[in-house]
């Protein structure tokens, strides 16, 4: 990827206000897009090179444009595959999705489906949209259908395929141009309630405490841009925020994989504990060896998936995007998920150690009995 220039500040020009609803003097969104994201886990891993050969449509490998001249290695490793397909628009609360849908395919087995909804009008016009997007059954059904079609097309690129129960959705509001131009501080002061309601998908008013909490995680690069990250949605006041959007896309997929891995580890721990609790009678060495190998496989699969999810995105050297990711991590509690998964992996390793100790003890016990039998036979033969 060629080196990119230093990030340009967002442009919010002052132009003639349209005849859009809203109180006089209120900011009008002249240009913006709402992105609805739906993340699925579909396989243990995906061979992206093979996937690129299998799929049709417009496709390219994802790259993040840094804000400073940092090494090219500080990117996705490996870069996910973004595929664009033509789609029928879906009406939602007076708005409509664009006639294209994007799918982002990650090597650790996740697929994120993204719908773009063009925005135009007053901030208050988007409150109904946010509430309608929350748990929208039509988008959930359409996104799952698209994932299933992608899985059929990917075929040999999928390793241990299967759609998980977990689905993680997220909404990104990217406001590219306001008219008239508003200072960020004034926008937050006078329309913080409306922004908080957008982020929380609420039509009704919120308490001041809830508004403050919704607006807490804020990051800016210049005086003219702002990113607010909440647990269910984010707002980007930025004319050039594709890099920020990609980081938030990845954070949503990471949350999905953390939830999936946490549930999978719970099942593995239950299986391992049941194996450990079995009494020794009737258990052969071969049977114990199969149990130990099964627990080792569960442990290895969990560790590989955990590393695969945590390693792809490298933001060292780009402090702005690192702060965006940190804000998303805080809001989505990724640190707590990481700690829980690490603790369960350690518990699984402890159970594995106990099982290997049991296996070694059983082997030594059998060897002792063999020695005793051989000694007894030797003694008996000496008297003949």
N, C-alpha and C positions, 0 to 999 in steps of 0.2 A: 504494500500500500504506500503511495507517495506521501511524503511528509505534508502535513496540513498546517496552515497558518494558525496563529494564536486566535483563540475564540473571539468572535465578534460579538458585541453586545446586542441584546435583543432590540428590535426596531418596533416601536409602537407609534405610528405616524398619526398626525392630526389631520383628518379629512372631514368632508361634509357628513354629518350624522344621517343615517338612513331613517326611513319612517318605520322603525321597529318599535315594538312596545317597550315600555319602561319609563320610569319617572324622568322628568327633565333634568339634565345634568348627570344622569347615571351613565357609567361606562357601557358602551355597546361593543360587543365582540364582532369585529368586521371579518376576521379570519381566524379559524381555529378548528381543531379536530378532537373528537372524543374517541379514544381507543379502548375497546373492550377486549380483555385478554382471558383466555381459558386454557389452562395448562393441564396436560395429562401425562401420566407415566404409562408407556406402552411396551417397554422391553427392558431387559437388563442392560443392554447396550445397543447402539446403532452404528453400523459402519457407514460413515458419512460419504466416503468416496463411492461406495456401492450405491448408496441412496441417491447421489447426484446422477448416477447413470440410469437409475430406475425411473426417476420422476420426470414428468413433462411440465411445461409451464415455465414462466420466468423464474430463474433461480440464481442465487449468488451466495458466496460465503460471507458471513457477518463479520464486519470489522468495526471497531470503535475509534472514532477520530479523537486523538488526545488534544488537550488544550495547551500543552507546551511541546517542545521538541524532545520527546522522550523516545527510548528505544522501541523499535517495532515489535520486539518480543513481548511488550507489555500489552497483550491483547488476549482474546479468547485462545485457549490452547486445548483442543483444536477448535477452530472457528465453526460455529453452528451453520447450518444450511437454511437459508430463507427462500421459500417458494411462494410465488404469487399465482393465484387462480382467479378466473372470472367467476362471478357469483351473482345471483339474483339479490337485489336490495331487499332488506328486511325493515319494515316500518316499526318505529319505536317511539311512542309518546310524541308524535308530531314530527319526529326526525326520521332519517332513513340511513341505513348503512350504505357504504360505497359499493359500487359494482365489482369490487375485487376483495378477496380475502387472502391474508398472508398466513403461512404456517412456518414456524421456526423450529427446526429439528436439531436436537442436541445429542451428542455422542453418548451421553450417559442414560439414554433411553426415554427422554422426555420430548413432547411435542406441544408447542404453544400456538393456539389459533387466535388470530387478531383481526377484529372487525374495526373499520374506521368509520366514524360518523361525523360528517362535516357540521361545524357549529357556526351559527350566526344569530345574533340577537343580544338581549340583555342577560345579565347574570341570572336573574330570577327565572328566565325562560328555561334554564337548564336543570332546575330543581326537580321538575317532573321527570326529566330524562334520567337523572341519577337514581331516583326512586324506582323507576321502571327497569333499569338495568340490574338492580340488585336481585339476584336469583331469577333472572329472566329465563323462563322455560324454553322459549323459542330459540334463543341463542345457545342455550345449553344443548338442546336437541340437535341443532344444526352443527354446532362445533363437534359433538360426538360423532355425528354421521361423517363429517369431513375427516376426522381422525381415523375412523374405520376404513374409509376409502384410501387414505394414505397408507395405512398398514397393509392393505391388500396390494398396493402398488410397490411398496418397499420390499416385500417378500424376503429374499435372502439377506437383505441388509439388516434385518432384525435378529437379535440374539435373545432367546428366551422371551418371546413376545407374549403380550397379554395386557389388556387395559386394566389399570388398577381402579379401586373403588374411589380413591381420592381425586377430586377435581378442585383446582384452585383458580378462582376468577379474580380479576383486578381491573380497575378503570383508571385511565389516564386522560385528564383534560389538558390539552395543549392549546393555550391561547397565544396566537401569533401576532395579532394586531388589535389594539383597542382604539376606539375613537369616541370622544377626544382622548388624547394621551393623559394617563393618570400616573402620578408618582406612586411607587409601590407602597410607601408608608401610608399615604392617604387612602389607597385602595383597601388596605388591611383594616384601617381604622373605621372607614365608613361602610365597607361591605364584607367585613370579616364574618358576620353572621351568615350571609348568603354563601360565602366560600365554604364555611364549616358545614353547612347543610348539604352542599354539593358533595363534599368529601365523605360525609356520614350517610348519604343517600336518604335524607330526611326532608319531607315536605314541610313539616311544621317547625316552629321556632325551637331553638336549643337554649339551654341555660348558659350564662356567661362562663361558667366553669367548663362546660363541654366545648364551647367555642374556643376558649384558650387552649384546651387540650388538643383539639383538632388542628390548630395552627402552630403547635409547638415545634415540630420538626421542619425547620425552614433552612434552605441553603440558597445563597446567591453568589454569582460570579462577578457581576457588575451591578451598578445601581439600577439598571433597567431590566433585570431579570430576577426571577424568583421561582424556586421549586418548593412546594409544600407536600410532604409525604405523610399520608395517614395509613391506617391499617387496611382500609377497604378501597382507597382511591388516592390519587395524587393530582396536584395541579401544577402545570408548567406554564408560567408566564414568560414565554421565550419564543422568539421567531426562528431559532436555530437550535432546537433541543433534541435532535434525533439521538445524540449520544446519551443524554440523560434518560431518554425513553428506553434505550436498549439496556441500560444498567437496571432500571426498574423492572423491565421484562424478565431479566435474569433473576432478580431477587424473588419475583413471584414464582418462577419455576423452582428456585432453590427451596422455597417454603414448601411447595408441593412435594419435592423429593424428601425433605426432612420428615414431613408427615408420613409419607409412604414408608420410609426406612424405619421410623419409630414404630409403626404398626407391625412391620415385618419382624423387627427385633423382638417385639412383645411375643409374637407367635413362636419365634425361635427359642426364646427363653423358656416359654411354657414347655416346648418339646424337649429342650435340654434338661429342664428340671425333672420332667417325667422320666426321662432316661436315667438320670442320676439317682432317682428315688427307687428304681426297681431293685428288688432283692436279688442276690446272686444266684439263688437256686435255679437251675435249669438254663442258665446263660452260658453259652459256649464262648470260647475265645474268639471264634470267627464272628459270632453275633455281636460281641462287645466291640470288636474291631470295626464292624460296619457302623455301629452307633457312634463311635469316636470319629470316624471319617465323616459321617453326616453332620455332626456338630462342628467339625473343622470347616466343612464346606459352608455351613450357615455363617460361621464367623468370618470366613474369607469373603463371601459375597457381600456381607454387610460392610466390611472395611473397605472393599473395592468401590462399592457404590458411594460410601461416605466421602472417600477421597476424590472420586470422579465428580461429585457435585461441588465440592469445595475448591477444587483446583483450576477449573477452566478459565475463570475471569481474573486477569491480572491487572490491577490498577495502581501498582506501585509507581510513583513518579508523577501521577496526575492527581494532585491533592483535591481538586474540585470534584471529580467523579468519585474519588475515594470517600469524600464527605457525603455525596449523594447515596452511595452504597451503605455507608454507616447509618445514615438516617433511615433508610429502608430496613436495614438489619435491626435497628432499634424498634421501629414500629411493628415489624413482623415477628419480633422476638426470636430472630434466627440464632442469637447467642444461646438462649435458653434451650432451643431445640438441639443445638450442637452439644451442649453439656449433657443433656439427657441421653443422646445417642452414644456419646463417648462412654458414659457410665454403663449403659447397657452392653456395649461392646466389651468393656472390661469385665462385666459380670459373666458374659458368655465365655470369655477367655478363662475365667476362673473355673467355670463348670467344666470346660474342656480339660483343664489341668487335673481336676478331680477325677474325671472319667479315665484319663490316661493313667493316673495313679491306681485306680481300681483295676484297670486292665493289667498293669504291671504286677500288682499284688496277686491277681488271679493266676497270671503266668507263673510267678514264683511258687504259689501254692501247688499248682499242677506239677511243676518240676520237683518239688519236695516229695510229693506222693510218688512220682515215678522213681525217684532215688530210693525211697523206702521200699517200694515193690521190688526193685532190682536187688536191693540188699537182702530182702526176705527170700527171693528166689535163689540168690547165691548161697545163702545159708542152707536152704533146703536141699539144694543140689550137693552140697558138701557132705551131707549125711547119707547119701545114696551109695 
